[in-house]
Amino acid sequence: MNTSVDIVTTWPSLTNQKKWISDEIYWYTKHMAEPTALILGFLGVITNSINIRVFLEQGVKKSNTIIGLLALSIFDLLTCIFQIPQFSCFFVSITNHVVGNSICNSYFQYPNFLAYVTGHCSNWTVVYVSIERTLCIVIPLKVKLIFRPKITILSILSTSVFFFILFMPYATNTRIISKFNPILNVTLIHITDLKFAKQYVQGLTIFMNFFLNVVAIIVVAINTAIMVYKLKQFKKWRNKNVNVSKIGDSSVSGKESSSSKQDKPMTSKDAELVKSVTAMTSIFLICLSINQIPATAIVAVPGTTFRGINSNVLSTVYDFKSLSNMINASINFFFYLRVSSRYKEAFYAVFPRCSNQKELS
C-alpha cells in the first residue's frame, strides 16, 4: 500500500547525499512496472475467476486443501480488482492532468487499502494451506482430527476479520479534502492523514514487514522443504516399485510390494496435490521476499521516504513490490493446470470447448 507517510529516520548530512536512483531510471522503471502490473491485474481477474469455478466443480467438502485454495483464489481475485484502479492512474499521470491526478491520488487510495488487506489475507491463507498439506503427509491419520472443513473455514474467516480490524484504525483516520489552487485556478482533491494515522501506519509497517511477513516466510519455507523432501521420497518409492514389478520372481515381488505399501510416503492423489501446493508456495516465497525490500530500503538507505532525497528508491521498489503482488495473485492457475490432473479434469468439465480444441490440436 503506497501511503504518503514518511517513516522518520535521522541521517547525518543528508544534503551531501546523492540520489541512488536518478529521475530518468525511475521514469523508465515506472513506465515498465505499472502497465505490466495493470495487465497482470486483468489476467488475475480472469485466472482467479476460473480457479473459483473449477474448485467449486471439484467440491469444497472433499478436501480442506481445496477449501484453502478456493479462499486463496477469492482473496487474489479481490486483490487484483482493488489494485486495477490504482494502476490505471498511471495513464492519467502521463497526461499530466492535474485534476485527474488529484482524484487518482485521493479516492483510489481506498481500493488500494482494501487490496492491502486482501493481500495479507491471501498470504496467511497460503501459510494455512502449507501447514495443513505438510501435516497431511507427515501425520496423515491424526491430521483429520485437527483440520476439518468447519475449522478451515473458521480459521480463514477469522484471519480476514483480524486483518480488516488491524488496518481499520488507519483508514478511519484519513480524510479527503478539497483545496482551491489559485495558481492553477482549479480545486484539487487530496488525501491527508491525521496525526494518529501517521503514527499508527509507521508501527503497523514495522510489525507487518519485520514480524508477520518474516514469520510467514519462515513457516512456508519449512513446510515447502518438507513437502519437496516427501515428494522425492515418493518418487524413489515409485521408481523402486516399478523396478520390482519388472522382476519375474513373484515371491520376491510379493514381499517387496507388501513392504513397499507400508513404506509408501503418500498416495498418487496426495502427491499431485502436494505438487500444486509446492508450486504455489514457491511463487509465494519469491514474491513475499521481494515485498520485504521497501521496508529494508527505508532502514538501510539514507533519506528513503516518499519525500526524502532518495524518494525514487522507495517509489521504485514499491512499483516492483506491486508487480510481484500481481504476479503472485495471477499465475497460480497455470501451475494448477500443469501439475494437477484433478484440476485439469475439472477444468475441462467446466470448459469442454478447451478439451475439444486440445484433442483437435
Disulfide bonds with the S-S distance in Angstrom:
none
